[in-house]
Amino acid sequence: MIKISLDVMGGDFGPEVVIPGAAKALERHPEVTFVLYGQREKCEPFLERFPKLKERSELHHCDVAIGMDEKPSQALRRGRNVSSMWLAIDAVKEGKADVAVSAGNTGALMAMAMFCLRMMPNIERPAIAGIWPTARGESIVLDIGATIGADARQLLDFALMGGAMARALFDIESPTVGLLNVGAEEVKGNEEVKEAGRLLREANLSSLTYYGFVEGDDLGKGTVDVVVTEGFTGNIALKAAEGTARQMAAFLKMAMSRTLMAKIGYLFARGAFRMLRDKLDPRKSNGGVFLGLNGIVIKSHGGTDAEGYAAAIDVAYDMVKNGLSKKIENDLKIYHAGQQPPAGPEAA
Amino acid sequence: MIKISLDVMGGDFGPEVVIPGAAKALERHPEVTFVLYGQREKCEPFLERFPKLKERSELHHCDVAIGMDEKPSQALRRGRNVSSMWLAIDAVKEGKADVAVSAGNTGALMAMAMFCLRMMPNIERPAIAGIWPTARGESIVLDIGATIGADARQLLDFALMGGAMARALFDIESPTVGLLNVGAEEVKGNEEVKEAGRLLREANLSSLTYYGFVEGDDLGKGTVDVVVTEGFTGNIALKAAEGTARQMAAFLKMAMSRTLMAKIGYLFARGAFRMLRDKLDPRKSNGGVFLGLNGIVIKSHGGTDAEGYAAAIDVAYDMVKNGLSKKIENDLKIYHAGQQPPAGPEAA
């Protein structure tokens, strides 16, 4: 049985989206149970509408809800031990849940998750991994904005964690991992990326296949299963791509409504347009995975609807079911055992 | 009269694309004359087909053509003073041309341009500025890959140069300039970007309007006229967006050919699809502008066709006609005059 804790107050809409989203996810995964944290009087009316969900949920009242604009430090001060966000994360720490989902603000959620769950041994920085729709299917991209300016060692950690996540999500034995860079040649790029490439080649890991450098257009092509980059560039690349997709959709819509002929054409082809819209539906790739902590937290888009929130719960479900945490722990252990200096007087 | 020098051997196709491209551009700008550098026996057969172009061109034979994969250092060693690429740039230095255009490899072209033309006074790094199609029209984005890791002072220089280019290209008095970042709040981002923001606010320039931070999705929205970023992130954001656009176009094509109904719809709406294709035509935004050198060099995509190459010549034409170099020089002079320490014994 998989237990998922939800920050019901998180996101632009709170219970109005979270509870119907959970109900949708429950239909797909009837063995799940939920631990809900939120303001009782706001949650109960929505919960009444979904008797199956109500039956498989445990609602815990809490007064404090973290705002979407609250700064991480303020959220931590005001919300520690008492907010729906903190309590959903804390449920993972206490073993009451296997994974937490929140649509609350990213900065506050990351700060609380780091404070509550702490970093895994040997990991210096957390990362947020996103699922990127590609021409071949899906890839994992990390870090899309947990922190800024990862060094070579930290990029290597991201590669290890991303590789473990790809094995959990895509069920492949040795996922390909590329480092995002401005060219494929070994001499290109900044020092950190070049050094990370050297470390990955030398580590010669069995848990992943190091592909080499990839460029910005390889993201959409799906050249590798996992793309590793530091958070500043990753965040900007993600938003640039999302923006381009939205812009093209708007152009297409405009073109299809300009003339009578185009409108007639649209009517004939509307099945095709529907397929296209489904394929490009950003809600389907909702769910950023926080990696590197002692416990899994999933971040949903703040402005998503119930369908999108259910997709974030799906990601949470997959991560637990496929043993993400164990996979990361094992991979780190194997890597660091290989890096251990030989025992001897100098190895103190 | 505007004189444009062309590296006829540059690009994946050399004279086969460059000469028809120049002929197309000449139709739009009949007052232009060209100085062509290339292997005579390869250029003349193409030139014969365009008598008007031949009449307004001066062909200079040279033996050496720089390969698309040649490393900058090798290109410089082998091609200095003798290659079509070098000679096209040198024509700008010698006053035989107002601007040079090349579809040759970016690294070699930048190395030669820096070596031949040298940096402008007060500029430490060159930048490549690209023209980005947006929902509102076009924006300028720089640096899209000249160098990696610009610091705050260099980002400020990029803002000054990008502002001057926007005035030359868009004919607006005080273009809006934004710094690309992971959030709009002042506390977000890396130190260099935050410091550049402070410098831009304090400089209080009349040549541009500092907007503040912009995010990846603001690129496609066209939130500001000029987006400033360092070359690593700029290159990756550009390629991620181009990749997304290509991927969506491929999905659309596939959707429109899957069913008979979709095919019929496509026939009715083909005018709309043609309009969409024109609007999104990457050839139209071909032409990266090298900024910060004593002379203007335009980089065309290596794999473009005659239409795309003509667009790069259009950019070259606009930059000369609207006095880009003078505008940059003036803006730099005004900025640095304002930054001058007061005269006195300490100001030695």
HADDOCK unambig.tbl for C-alpha pairs under 7 A between the chains (distance, minus, plus):
assign (segid A and resid 135 and name CA) (segid B and resid 247 and name CA) 6.45 0.50 0.50
assign (segid A and resid 148 and name CA) (segid B and resid 190 and name CA) 6.63 0.50 0.50
assign (segid A and resid 182 and name CA) (segid B and resid 232 and name CA) 6.33 0.50 0.50
assign (segid A and resid 182 and name CA) (segid B and resid 235 and name CA) 6.34 0.50 0.50
assign (segid A and resid 182 and name CA) (segid B and resid 236 and name CA) 6.39 0.50 0.50
assign (segid A and resid 190 and name CA) (segid B and resid 148 and name CA) 6.63 0.50 0.50
assign (segid A and resid 215 and name CA) (segid B and resid 236 and name CA) 6.61 0.50 0.50
assign (segid A and resid 216 and name CA) (segid B and resid 236 and name CA) 4.55 0.50 0.50
assign (segid A and resid 216 and name CA) (segid B and resid 237 and name CA) 6.60 0.50 0.50
assign (segid A and resid 216 and name CA) (segid B and resid 239 and name CA) 4.46 0.50 0.50
assign (segid A and resid 216 and name CA) (segid B and resid 240 and name CA) 4.27 0.50 0.50
assign (segid A and resid 217 and name CA) (segid B and resid 239 and name CA) 4.84 0.50 0.50
assign (segid A and resid 217 and name CA) (segid B and resid 240 and name CA) 4.81 0.50 0.50
assign (segid A and resid 217 and name CA) (segid B and resid 242 and name CA) 6.70 0.50 0.50
assign (segid A and resid 217 and name CA) (segid B and resid 243 and name CA) 4.39 0.50 0.50
assign (segid A and resid 219 and name CA) (segid B and resid 240 and name CA) 6.55 0.50 0.50
assign (segid A and resid 220 and name CA) (segid B and resid 243 and name CA) 5.54 0.50 0.50
assign (segid A and resid 220 and name CA) (segid B and resid 244 and name CA) 5.69 0.50 0.50
assign (segid A and resid 220 and name CA) (segid B and resid 247 and name CA) 6.48 0.50 0.50
assign (segid A and resid 232 and name CA) (segid B and resid 182 and name CA) 6.33 0.50 0.50
assign (segid A and resid 233 and name CA) (segid B and resid 233 and name CA) 5.32 0.50 0.50
assign (segid A and resid 235 and name CA) (segid B and resid 182 and name CA) 6.34 0.50 0.50
assign (segid A and resid 236 and name CA) (segid B and resid 182 and name CA) 6.39 0.50 0.50
assign (segid A and resid 236 and name CA) (segid B and resid 215 and name CA) 6.61 0.50 0.50
assign (segid A and resid 236 and name CA) (segid B and resid 216 and name CA) 4.56 0.50 0.50
assign (segid A and resid 236 and name CA) (segid B and resid 237 and name CA) 6.51 0.50 0.50
assign (segid A and resid 237 and name CA) (segid B and resid 216 and name CA) 6.61 0.50 0.50
assign (segid A and resid 237 and name CA) (segid B and resid 236 and name CA) 6.50 0.50 0.50
assign (segid A and resid 237 and name CA) (segid B and resid 237 and name CA) 4.71 0.50 0.50
assign (segid A and resid 237 and name CA) (segid B and resid 240 and name CA) 6.01 0.50 0.50
assign (segid A and resid 239 and name CA) (segid B and resid 216 and name CA) 4.47 0.50 0.50
assign (segid A and resid 239 and name CA) (segid B and resid 217 and name CA) 4.83 0.50 0.50
assign (segid A and resid 240 and name CA) (segid B and resid 216 and name CA) 4.27 0.50 0.50
assign (segid A and resid 240 and name CA) (segid B and resid 217 and name CA) 4.80 0.50 0.50
assign (segid A and resid 240 and name CA) (segid B and resid 219 and name CA) 6.56 0.50 0.50
assign (segid A and resid 240 and name CA) (segid B and resid 237 and name CA) 6.00 0.50 0.50
assign (segid A and resid 240 and name CA) (segid B and resid 240 and name CA) 6.98 0.50 0.50
assign (segid A and resid 240 and name CA) (segid B and resid 241 and name CA) 5.78 0.50 0.50
assign (segid A and resid 241 and name CA) (segid B and resid 240 and name CA) 5.77 0.50 0.50
assign (segid A and resid 241 and name CA) (segid B and resid 241 and name CA) 4.75 0.50 0.50
assign (segid A and resid 241 and name CA) (segid B and resid 244 and name CA) 5.82 0.50 0.50
assign (segid A and resid 242 and name CA) (segid B and resid 217 and name CA) 6.69 0.50 0.50
assign (segid A and resid 243 and name CA) (segid B and resid 217 and name CA) 4.38 0.50 0.50
assign (segid A and resid 243 and name CA) (segid B and resid 220 and name CA) 5.55 0.50 0.50
assign (segid A and resid 244 and name CA) (segid B and resid 220 and name CA) 5.69 0.50 0.50
assign (segid A and resid 244 and name CA) (segid B and resid 241 and name CA) 5.82 0.50 0.50
assign (segid A and resid 244 and name CA) (segid B and resid 244 and name CA) 6.70 0.50 0.50
assign (segid A and resid 244 and name CA) (segid B and resid 245 and name CA) 6.59 0.50 0.50
assign (segid A and resid 245 and name CA) (segid B and resid 244 and name CA) 6.57 0.50 0.50
assign (segid A and resid 245 and name CA) (segid B and resid 245 and name CA) 6.82 0.50 0.50
assign (segid A and resid 247 and name CA) (segid B and resid 135 and name CA) 6.45 0.50 0.50
assign (segid A and resid 247 and name CA) (segid B and resid 220 and name CA) 6.48 0.50 0.50
assign (segid A and resid 251 and name CA) (segid B and resid 276 and name CA) 6.91 0.50 0.50
assign (segid A and resid 252 and name CA) (segid B and resid 276 and name CA) 6.74 0.50 0.50
assign (segid A and resid 255 and name CA) (segid B and resid 272 and name CA) 5.13 0.50 0.50
assign (segid A and resid 255 and name CA) (segid B and resid 276 and name CA) 6.43 0.50 0.50
assign (segid A and resid 256 and name CA) (segid B and resid 272 and name CA) 6.17 0.50 0.50
assign (segid A and resid 261 and name CA) (segid B and resid 268 and name CA) 5.42 0.50 0.50
assign (segid A and resid 261 and name CA) (segid B and resid 269 and name CA) 5.76 0.50 0.50
assign (segid A and resid 262 and name CA) (segid B and resid 268 and name CA) 6.04 0.50 0.50
assign (segid A and resid 262 and name CA) (segid B and resid 269 and name CA) 4.05 0.50 0.50
assign (segid A and resid 262 and name CA) (segid B and resid 272 and name CA) 5.96 0.50 0.50
assign (segid A and resid 264 and name CA) (segid B and resid 268 and name CA) 6.54 0.50 0.50
assign (segid A and resid 265 and name CA) (segid B and resid 265 and name CA) 3.75 0.50 0.50
assign (segid A and resid 265 and name CA) (segid B and resid 266 and name CA) 5.91 0.50 0.50
assign (segid A and resid 265 and name CA) (segid B and resid 267 and name CA) 6.95 0.50 0.50
assign (segid A and resid 265 and name CA) (segid B and resid 268 and name CA) 4.53 0.50 0.50
assign (segid A and resid 265 and name CA) (segid B and resid 269 and name CA) 4.68 0.50 0.50
assign (segid A and resid 266 and name CA) (segid B and resid 265 and name CA) 5.92 0.50 0.50
assign (segid A and resid 266 and name CA) (segid B and resid 269 and name CA) 6.98 0.50 0.50
assign (segid A and resid 267 and name CA) (segid B and resid 265 and name CA) 6.95 0.50 0.50
assign (segid A and resid 268 and name CA) (segid B and resid 261 and name CA) 5.41 0.50 0.50
assign (segid A and resid 268 and name CA) (segid B and resid 262 and name CA) 6.04 0.50 0.50
assign (segid A and resid 268 and name CA) (segid B and resid 264 and name CA) 6.54 0.50 0.50
assign (segid A and resid 268 and name CA) (segid B and resid 265 and name CA) 4.53 0.50 0.50
assign (segid A and resid 269 and name CA) (segid B and resid 261 and name CA) 5.76 0.50 0.50
assign (segid A and resid 269 and name CA) (segid B and resid 262 and name CA) 4.04 0.50 0.50
assign (segid A and resid 269 and name CA) (segid B and resid 265 and name CA) 4.68 0.50 0.50
assign (segid A and resid 269 and name CA) (segid B and resid 266 and name CA) 6.96 0.50 0.50
assign (segid A and resid 272 and name CA) (segid B and resid 255 and name CA) 5.12 0.50 0.50
assign (segid A and resid 272 and name CA) (segid B and resid 256 and name CA) 6.15 0.50 0.50
assign (segid A and resid 272 and name CA) (segid B and resid 262 and name CA) 5.94 0.50 0.50
assign (segid A and resid 276 and name CA) (segid B and resid 251 and name CA) 6.91 0.50 0.50
assign (segid A and resid 276 and name CA) (segid B and resid 252 and name CA) 6.72 0.50 0.50
assign (segid A and resid 276 and name CA) (segid B and resid 255 and name CA) 6.41 0.50 0.50
